[in-house]
Amino acid sequence: MGTPHYATTIFKALIEAYDMNVCALFTQPDKKVGRGQILSSPHIKQFAKDNNLQLNILQPESIKDNDTAEYIKSLKPDFIIVAAYGKILPESILQIAPCINLHASLLPKYRGASPIQQAILNDDEYSGVTAMKMAKGLDNGEMLGFSYVKIKDLNSDALFELLSKKAADLTLKVIRSYENILHVRQNDALSSKTSKITKEDGEINFYLTCKELKQKLLAFTSWPGVFLSNGLKLKSFECEKENHNNSIGIIAQINQKDVVVTCADGYVKLSRIAAPSKQETDASSYVNGKRIKVGDTFC
């Protein structure tokens, strides 16, 4: 059971394993995306179609009905593997076979929908994947295994890719040694809940510190990106912490390709930006086109 690229990497490892047999795939329904509202398949389903995999692909709007549980029961699965599926499994499915979730964080620290982004926002030194036997509740099941990675300066796309490979390896290890694995209860007191990322999470201003700006750019690199209140997207920038007595958000330098703007505790060198509904350009071309000068407020 899975939907995005992260799940596909785990799925691929399962179907390629000599001692595994994937009997069915559950994923989210196809959705209309983009301005053209083109009906598109989830990444994992598209992978299965592109590779002509002969297995049942199910995309129910809800999995809480008895028919879904009865169908899964008829397959007589040894395990149900869950990775970024996007639906909460009801107790009727949890009781069929061990449901093993590959959660993209070191539990119990970050439960919920956005553990990878939260680890980056908090500038954690390490992140990882936890294999967990699912229980009723949010990511609170018994832990079966971990895989650690160092995440310094990785953006969310790179971390997703790295953790998906770690999760794939961990999945095979856990399944093959399940009978001998010690099930470890989580300490609920050490947990925190992460929420689903919204577009509003990407809005920034120059009253943030260098560290906050950098971590936001890394965390929201692909979606929703980072942008100012007027919709101007900041595609690429670097931050330098340095004391100054200038006002915040003031242009300090306009160079050949970039523009330097003051922030709460230093300077932000803006390289690539994009105005709403406009193509990406270098920052200096943007301010010159707007006739904005050194000493003006950047907008």
C-alpha positions in Angstrom: 0.0 0.0 0.0 1.7 3.2 -1.2 1.4 6.2 -3.5 4.4 8.4 -4.2 8.0 7.8 -5.4 9.1 6.9 -1.9 6.7 4.0 -1.9 7.7 3.0 -5.5 11.3 2.4 -4.4 10.2 0.0 -1.7 7.7 -1.7 -4.0 10.4 -2.2 -6.6 12.7 -3.9 -4.1 9.8 -6.2 -3.1 8.9 -7.3 -6.7 12.6 -7.8 -7.5 13.3 -9.9 -4.4 13.8 -13.6 -5.1 11.8 -14.7 -2.1 8.9 -12.2 -2.2 5.5 -12.4 -4.0 3.5 -9.2 -4.2 -0.1 -10.3 -4.6 -1.8 -6.9 -4.9 -1.1 -3.1 -4.9 -3.3 -0.5 -3.2 -2.8 3.1 -4.0 -4.7 6.4 -4.2 -7.2 7.1 -7.0 -6.1 8.8 -10.1 -6.3 12.6 -9.8 -6.6 15.6 -12.1 -3.5 17.8 -11.9 -2.1 21.0 -13.5 -3.9 23.7 -15.3 -5.2 21.3 -17.9 -6.7 19.1 -15.2 -5.2 16.0 -16.8 -6.1 12.7 -15.1 -2.8 11.3 -13.7 -1.9 8.1 -12.0 0.0 7.9 -8.7 3.7 7.3 -9.2 3.6 3.7 -8.0 0.7 2.8 -10.3 2.5 4.4 -13.3 5.6 2.4 -12.4 3.6 -0.8 -12.4 2.0 0.0 -15.8 5.3 1.1 -17.4 6.9 -2.2 -16.3 3.9 -4.3 -17.4 3.5 -5.9 -13.9 0.8 -8.5 -13.8 -0.9 -7.9 -10.5 -4.1 -6.4 -9.2 -4.0 -2.6 -8.7 -6.8 -1.3 -6.5 -7.5 2.4 -6.0 -10.5 2.6 -3.6 -11.8 6.0 -2.4 -12.2 4.4 1.0 -10.8 1.3 2.6 -13.1 1.2 5.6 -15.8 -0.9 4.0 -16.0 -4.7 4.7 -15.5 -5.6 1.0 -11.9 -4.2 1.1 -11.0 -6.1 4.2 -12.6 -9.3 2.9 -10.7 -9.0 -0.4 -7.4 -8.6 1.4 -8.2 -11.5 3.6 -8.9 -13.7 0.6 -5.3 -13.1 -0.6 -4.0 -14.7 2.6 -1.0 -12.2 2.9 1.9 -12.9 5.3 2.5 -9.1 5.5 0.9 -5.9 4.4 3.6 -3.3 3.6 2.5 0.4 3.9 4.6 3.3 2.7 3.2 6.8 2.3 -0.2 5.4 1.3 -2.2 8.4 2.4 -5.0 6.6 4.1 -5.5 5.4 7.7 -5.9 1.6 7.9 -9.0 0.5 9.8 -8.8 -2.2 12.5 -10.4 -4.7 10.2 -7.3 -4.6 8.0 -4.8 -4.3 10.8 -6.0 -7.7 12.1 -5.5 -9.6 8.9 -1.7 -9.8 8.9 1.2 -7.8 10.4 1.0 -4.3 8.8 4.5 -2.9 8.5 4.8 0.8 7.9 8.0 2.4 6.7 7.8 5.8 8.3 10.3 8.4 7.1 11.6 9.5 10.5 13.3 8.1 13.6 10.2 7.4 15.8 8.8 8.4 18.1 10.2 11.9 17.4 8.1 12.9 14.3 4.8 11.3 13.8 2.3 12.4 11.1 2.4 13.6 7.5 5.6 15.6 7.1 8.5 14.1 9.2 11.1 14.8 6.5 10.4 18.5 6.2 10.2 18.9 9.9 13.6 17.3 10.5 15.1 19.7 7.9 13.3 22.7 9.4 14.6 21.8 12.8 18.1 21.4 11.4 18.5 17.9 12.8 21.8 16.2 12.3 20.2 12.8 11.7 17.0 11.5 10.2 16.1 8.0 9.1 13.4 5.3 8.5 11.6 3.3 11.1 9.9 0.0 10.4 6.8 -0.1 12.6 4.1 -2.7 13.2 1.0 -0.6 12.7 -1.6 -0.2 15.5 -4.7 1.8 16.0 -3.5 5.4 16.3 -1.1 7.7 14.5 2.4 6.1 14.0 2.4 4.8 17.5 3.0 1.1 16.8 5.8 -1.1 18.0 9.2 -0.4 16.4 10.9 -3.3 14.4 14.0 -1.6 13.0 15.8 1.6 12.1 18.1 3.0 9.4 19.9 6.2 10.1 21.3 8.9 7.7 23.1 12.2 8.2 21.1 15.0 6.7 23.2 18.1 6.9 22.4 20.5 4.0 20.2 18.0 2.2 17.0 19.3 0.7 13.7 17.4 1.0 14.0 15.9 -2.5 17.4 14.5 -1.9 16.4 13.3 1.6 13.3 11.6 0.3 15.4 9.8 -2.3 18.0 8.7 0.2 15.4 7.5 2.8 13.4 5.6 0.1 16.5 3.5 -0.6 17.1 2.9 3.1 13.5 2.0 3.6 13.6 -0.5 0.7 16.6 -2.3 2.3 15.0 -2.2 5.7 11.7 -3.7 4.5 13.4 -6.8 3.1 15.5 -7.2 6.3 12.4 -6.9 8.6 10.3 -9.3 6.6 13.0 -11.9 6.4 13.8 -11.8 10.1 10.3 -10.9 11.4 10.0 -14.0 13.7 13.2 -13.1 15.5 12.7 -9.3 15.8 12.2 -7.7 19.2 9.1 -5.5 19.1 9.9 -2.2 21.0 7.2 0.0 22.3 7.4 3.8 21.6 7.8 6.3 24.3 4.8 8.6 23.7 6.3 11.4 25.8 9.1 11.8 23.2 6.7 12.1 20.2 5.5 15.1 18.3 2.9 15.3 15.5 3.8 16.8 12.1 1.0 18.2 9.9 0.4 18.0 6.2 2.4 20.7 4.3 0.2 23.5 2.9 1.1 26.1 0.3 1.1 28.8 3.1 4.0 27.0 4.8 6.3 28.3 2.0 5.7 32.0 2.7 8.7 33.8 4.2 9.9 37.3 5.0 13.3 38.8 5.7 12.6 39.1 9.4 13.6 35.5 9.6 17.1 34.5 10.6 19.7 33.1 8.1 19.2 29.7 9.6 15.4 29.8 9.3 15.5 31.0 5.7 18.1 28.3 4.7 16.1 25.5 6.4 12.8 26.6 4.8 14.4 26.6 1.3 15.8 23.1 1.9 12.5 21.8 3.4 10.2 23.2 0.7 12.5 22.9 -2.3 10.0 21.2 -4.6 6.6 22.1 -3.1 5.4 24.6 -2.1 8.7 26.4 -2.6 9.5 29.6 -0.8 7.9 32.9 -1.7 7.2 36.4 -0.4 3.7 37.7 0.5 3.4 39.3 -3.0 3.9 35.8 -4.6 7.5 36.4 -5.7 9.2 33.0 -5.7 12.8 32.8 -4.3 14.2 29.9 -6.3 17.8 30.0 -5.2 19.7 32.0 -2.5 22.5 31.9 0.0 22.6 33.3 3.5 25.5 34.9 5.5 25.1 35.6 9.1 26.6 39.0 10.0 25.7 41.8 12.3 24.3 45.0 10.7 22.5 48.1 11.6 20.4 48.3 8.5 16.6 48.0 8.3 15.3 44.5 7.4 14.5 43.7 3.8 16.6 46.5 2.3 18.7 46.0 -0.8 22.4 46.3 0.2 24.0 45.3 -3.2 23.0 44.8 -6.8 25.6 42.7 -8.6 25.8 41.4 -12.1 23.6 38.3 -11.4 22.4 38.5 -7.8 20.9 40.9 -5.3 21.9 41.1 -1.6 19.1 41.9 0.9 19.2 42.3 4.7 17.5 39.8 6.9 17.1 39.5 10.7 20.8 38.5 11.5 22.6 38.9 8.2 22.4 39.1 4.4 20.5 37.0 1.8 22.1 36.8 -1.6 19.2 36.2 -4.0 20.3 34.4 -7.2 17.2 33.1 -9.1 13.6 34.4 -8.6 10.3 34.2 -10.4 7.4 36.7 -10.4 3.9 35.2 -10.3 3.0 33.7 -13.7 6.5 34.7 -15.1 9.5 32.7 -16.1 12.4 32.4 -13.7 15.2 35.0 -14.0 18.3 36.2 -12.2 17.6 38.5 -9.3 19.5 41.5 -10.7 17.4 41.5 -14.0 14.3 41.5 -11.9 15.2 44.6 -9.7 16.6 46.4 -12.7 13.3 45.8 -14.6 11.4 47.2 -11.6 13.9 50.1 -11.3 14.6 49.2 -7.7 17.9 50.6 -6.3 20.3 50.0 -3.5 18.7 51.2 -0.3 15.2 50.4 -1.5 13.0 47.8 0.1 13.1 44.6 -1.9 9.7 43.5 -3.2 
